[in-house]
Amino acid sequence: MLARTEILDWLGHRLGLLRLERNPIVSFAKALELSQGGLDFAATYGKQNITAFVGFVDLVGFSDHVKGWSNENIASFLRPYLVKLVDVVTDHRGIVDKTIGDEVMFVLPDTFENGSGTCFLLMGQFLGRLCEIPLELGVDYRMRLGLAYGSVFIDVVESGGYRETTTVGEVVNLAKRVQRLAGLRRDCGLGGAFGVLLREPKSAAEFRSILNIVAGWHSRISNEDLGERDDLRGVSPARCALLHPKPTCHWSTHESLPE
């Protein structure tokens, strides 16, 4: 798990693994402690769920593209994409949970802990930056995104000297499932899909409010609401939407890139 130091410190504090005397994210207006005069978060809440965006990103047609290549050439092909993607995640206070080949799993926690919306704004900015990666690297780096929002559990797995922080929950499963819904238009380098479990938001209006911040009129991403879905294998019913870059992120607006 990779993230900025202050985010990792916040997680440790939030999950009862580390006791902090002050908020490590100094630019946030609110402290980790919801009650300024009360116990710290670790003592109050301990190891519980957090609210976050969870996402999976991979390259479209990666396996076919590198078929027959040497290991070294595959690594050279992946390196600029992975470096740029990790930078985008960590620059927006996100966590790189893991990378497997061309796939990256990331988590963007709501460090306000009260759903006040800052993580929504950061996600909107994150998606805009994500659009730039294939525009900068070329058409061989077209990307597919699966994104979900809701409650997840950050756990610590330890055995035989091995220690790993891991993210679990049905929201993680949902992010992976909606990735299959993502379509890729020929004139842009990113196709995405977003989902929220029906039991997580209180209403369709709340889902739309999240969606409009992440991918709305002021964002570089547009959305297409797919409504309620109960056909995602192994996932409870969810509300889903497709995510598409706006024309400013299309190949046709960047003539210097390869056709």
C-alpha positions as CSV (number, residue, x, y, z in Angstrom):
1,M,0.0,0.0,0.0
2,L,1.5,3.3,-1.2
3,A,0.4,6.8,-0.2
4,R,1.7,10.1,1.1
5,T,3.0,9.8,4.7
6,E,0.2,11.9,6.1
7,I,-2.4,9.6,4.6
8,L,-0.8,6.5,6.0
9,D,-0.5,8.2,9.4
10,W,-4.2,9.1,9.2
11,L,-5.1,5.5,8.4
12,G,-3.0,4.2,11.3
13,H,-4.6,6.7,13.6
14,R,-8.1,5.9,12.3
15,L,-7.7,2.2,12.7
16,G,-6.3,2.2,16.2
17,L,-2.7,1.3,15.1
18,L,-1.2,4.7,15.7
19,R,-2.1,7.4,18.2
20,L,-1.6,10.9,16.9
21,E,-1.9,14.1,18.9
22,R,-2.7,16.3,15.9
23,N,-4.3,16.0,12.4
24,P,-1.5,15.0,10.0
25,I,-3.3,16.6,7.1
26,V,-2.8,20.2,8.1
27,S,-4.5,21.7,5.1
28,F,-7.9,20.3,6.2
29,A,-10.1,22.6,8.2
30,K,-11.6,19.9,10.4
31,A,-9.5,17.8,12.8
32,L,-9.8,14.0,12.8
33,E,-11.5,14.3,16.2
34,L,-15.2,15.2,15.5
35,S,-15.5,16.5,19.1
36,Q,-12.6,18.9,19.8
37,G,-12.7,18.1,23.5
38,G,-13.2,14.4,23.3
39,L,-11.1,11.3,23.0
40,D,-9.0,10.8,19.9
41,F,-10.3,8.9,16.9
42,A,-8.3,5.7,17.7
43,A,-9.7,5.6,21.3
44,T,-13.2,6.5,20.2
45,Y,-13.7,4.4,17.1
46,G,-10.9,1.9,16.9
47,K,-10.7,-0.4,13.9
48,Q,-13.8,0.3,12.0
49,N,-15.1,1.0,8.5
50,I,-14.1,4.2,6.6
51,T,-16.0,5.8,3.7
52,A,-14.0,6.0,0.4
53,F,-13.9,5.7,-3.3
54,V,-12.4,2.5,-4.6
55,G,-11.2,2.1,-8.1
56,F,-9.6,-0.3,-10.6
57,V,-7.7,0.9,-13.6
58,D,-6.2,-1.2,-16.4
59,L,-5.1,-0.9,-20.0
60,V,-7.5,-1.9,-22.8
61,G,-6.1,-4.8,-24.9
62,F,-2.9,-5.0,-22.8
63,S,-2.4,-8.8,-23.0
64,D,-2.9,-8.9,-26.8
65,H,-0.7,-5.9,-27.3
66,V,2.3,-7.4,-25.4
67,K,1.9,-10.9,-26.6
68,G,5.3,-12.5,-27.4
69,W,7.2,-9.6,-25.9
70,S,10.2,-10.1,-23.6
71,N,9.7,-9.5,-19.9
72,E,12.0,-6.5,-20.1
73,N,10.0,-4.9,-23.0
74,I,6.7,-5.4,-21.1
75,A,8.2,-3.7,-18.0
76,S,9.4,-0.8,-20.2
77,F,6.0,-0.4,-21.7
78,L,4.2,-0.4,-18.3
79,R,6.6,1.8,-16.4
80,P,5.6,5.2,-17.7
81,Y,1.9,4.4,-17.4
82,L,2.3,3.1,-13.8
83,V,4.5,6.0,-12.7
84,K,2.0,8.5,-14.0
85,L,-1.0,6.7,-12.5
86,V,0.7,6.4,-9.1
87,D,1.6,10.1,-9.1
88,V,-2.0,11.0,-9.9
89,V,-3.4,8.9,-7.1
90,T,-1.0,10.1,-4.4
91,D,-1.2,13.7,-5.6
92,H,-4.9,13.6,-4.8
93,R,-4.4,12.1,-1.3
94,G,-5.3,8.6,-2.5
95,I,-3.8,5.2,-1.7
96,V,-2.3,2.8,-4.2
97,D,-3.6,-0.5,-2.6
98,K,-1.8,-2.8,-5.1
99,T,-0.6,-3.2,-8.7
100,I,-0.8,-6.5,-10.6
101,G,0.6,-6.3,-14.1
102,D,-1.3,-3.4,-15.9
103,E,-4.0,-3.2,-13.2
104,V,-3.9,-0.7,-10.3
105,M,-6.3,-0.7,-7.4
106,F,-6.6,2.6,-5.5
107,V,-8.5,4.0,-2.6
108,L,-9.5,7.7,-2.0
109,P,-10.7,7.9,1.6
110,D,-13.0,10.6,2.9
111,T,-10.7,11.9,5.6
112,F,-13.4,14.2,7.0
113,E,-15.2,11.1,8.1
114,N,-18.6,12.9,7.8
115,G,-19.2,12.8,4.1
116,S,-18.8,16.5,3.7
117,G,-17.7,16.2,0.1
118,T,-14.0,17.0,-0.1
119,C,-13.2,13.5,-1.4
120,F,-15.8,14.1,-4.1
121,L,-14.0,17.2,-5.3
122,L,-10.7,15.4,-5.2
123,M,-12.1,12.5,-7.2
124,G,-13.4,15.0,-9.9
125,Q,-9.9,16.4,-10.2
126,F,-8.4,12.9,-10.2
127,L,-10.5,11.8,-13.1
128,G,-9.5,14.9,-15.1
129,R,-5.8,14.0,-14.5
130,L,-6.5,10.4,-15.4
131,C,-7.8,11.5,-18.8
132,E,-4.4,13.1,-19.5
133,I,-2.4,9.9,-19.2
134,P,-3.4,8.3,-22.5
135,L,-3.2,11.7,-24.2
136,E,0.4,12.1,-23.0
137,L,1.5,8.5,-23.7
138,G,-0.4,7.7,-26.9
139,V,-3.2,5.4,-28.1
140,D,-1.5,2.2,-26.8
141,Y,-2.3,3.4,-23.3
142,R,-6.1,3.5,-23.5
143,M,-7.5,2.9,-20.0
144,R,-10.6,1.3,-18.4
145,L,-11.9,2.4,-15.0
146,G,-14.2,0.8,-12.5
147,L,-15.1,3.1,-9.6
148,A,-17.4,2.7,-6.5
149,Y,-18.2,4.7,-3.4
150,G,-19.2,3.6,0.0
151,S,-18.1,1.9,3.2
152,V,-14.9,-0.2,3.2
153,F,-12.8,-1.8,5.9
154,I,-9.0,-1.3,6.0
155,D,-7.6,-4.4,7.6
156,V,-4.0,-5.4,8.5
157,V,-2.9,-8.9,7.7
158,E,0.2,-10.2,9.5
159,S,1.9,-13.6,9.5
160,G,5.5,-14.9,9.8
161,G,7.0,-11.4,9.6
162,Y,4.8,-10.4,6.7
163,R,2.5,-7.4,7.2
164,E,0.1,-5.8,4.7
165,T,-2.6,-3.3,4.9
166,T,-5.6,-4.3,2.7
167,T,-9.0,-2.9,1.7
168,V,-12.0,-5.2,1.8
169,G,-15.8,-4.9,1.5
170,E,-18.5,-5.2,-1.1
171,V,-17.7,-1.8,-2.4
172,V,-14.4,-3.2,-3.6
173,N,-16.2,-6.0,-5.4
174,L,-18.6,-3.5,-6.9
175,A,-15.7,-1.4,-8.3
176,K,-14.3,-4.4,-10.0
177,R,-17.6,-5.5,-11.4
178,V,-18.6,-2.1,-12.9
179,Q,-15.3,-2.0,-14.7
180,R,-16.8,-4.6,-17.1
181,L,-19.5,-2.0,-17.9
182,A,-17.0,0.6,-19.0
183,G,-17.0,1.3,-22.7
184,L,-14.3,3.0,-24.7
185,R,-15.1,5.5,-27.4
186,R,-12.7,5.6,-30.3
187,D,-12.0,9.3,-30.0
188,C,-10.8,9.3,-26.3
189,G,-8.5,7.2,-24.2
190,L,-10.6,6.5,-21.1
191,G,-13.8,4.6,-20.5
192,G,-15.2,4.3,-17.0
193,A,-18.2,3.2,-14.9
194,F,-19.3,4.2,-11.4
195,G,-21.4,2.3,-8.9
196,V,-22.9,2.8,-5.5
197,L,-24.7,0.0,-3.6
198,L,-28.4,0.7,-3.2
199,R,-28.1,0.3,0.6
200,E,-25.3,2.9,0.8
201,P,-27.0,6.1,-0.5
202,K,-30.3,7.1,1.1
203,S,-31.9,8.0,-2.3
204,A,-31.5,8.3,-6.0
205,A,-31.1,12.0,-5.5
206,E,-28.0,11.4,-3.3
207,F,-26.5,9.2,-5.9
208,R,-27.1,11.9,-8.5
209,S,-25.5,14.5,-6.2
210,I,-22.3,12.4,-5.9
211,L,-22.3,11.7,-9.6
212,N,-22.8,15.3,-10.6
213,I,-19.8,16.4,-8.5
214,V,-17.5,13.7,-9.8
215,A,-18.7,13.8,-13.4
216,G,-20.9,16.8,-14.0
217,W,-21.1,20.2,-15.7
218,H,-18.0,21.6,-14.0
219,S,-15.9,18.3,-14.4
220,R,-13.9,17.1,-17.4
221,I,-16.0,13.9,-17.2
222,S,-19.7,13.5,-18.3
223,N,-22.0,10.7,-17.1
224,E,-24.7,8.5,-18.3
225,D,-27.0,7.1,-15.5
226,L,-27.7,3.4,-16.0
227,G,-30.2,3.3,-13.1
228,E,-30.5,0.3,-10.8
229,R,-28.6,-2.9,-11.7
230,D,-29.1,-6.3,-10.1
231,D,-27.2,-8.3,-12.7
232,L,-23.7,-7.7,-11.5
233,R,-22.5,-11.1,-10.5
234,G,-21.7,-11.6,-6.9
235,V,-22.7,-8.0,-5.9
236,S,-25.8,-6.7,-4.2
237,P,-28.1,-4.4,-6.3
238,A,-26.4,-1.1,-7.2
239,R,-27.0,2.2,-8.9
240,C,-24.6,2.6,-11.8
241,A,-23.5,5.1,-14.4
242,L,-21.1,5.3,-17.3
243,L,-18.3,7.9,-17.3
244,H,-17.0,9.5,-20.5
245,P,-14.4,12.2,-21.0
246,K,-15.7,15.5,-22.4
247,P,-14.4,16.6,-25.9
248,T,-11.5,18.5,-24.3
249,C,-10.0,15.1,-23.5
250,H,-10.5,13.5,-26.9
251,W,-7.8,12.5,-29.3
252,S,-9.1,15.0,-31.9
253,T,-8.1,17.9,-29.7
254,H,-4.5,16.8,-29.4
255,E,-3.2,16.7,-32.9
256,S,0.4,16.0,-31.9
257,L,-0.6,12.5,-30.7
258,P,-0.4,9.4,-32.9
259,E,-3.5,8.5,-34.8
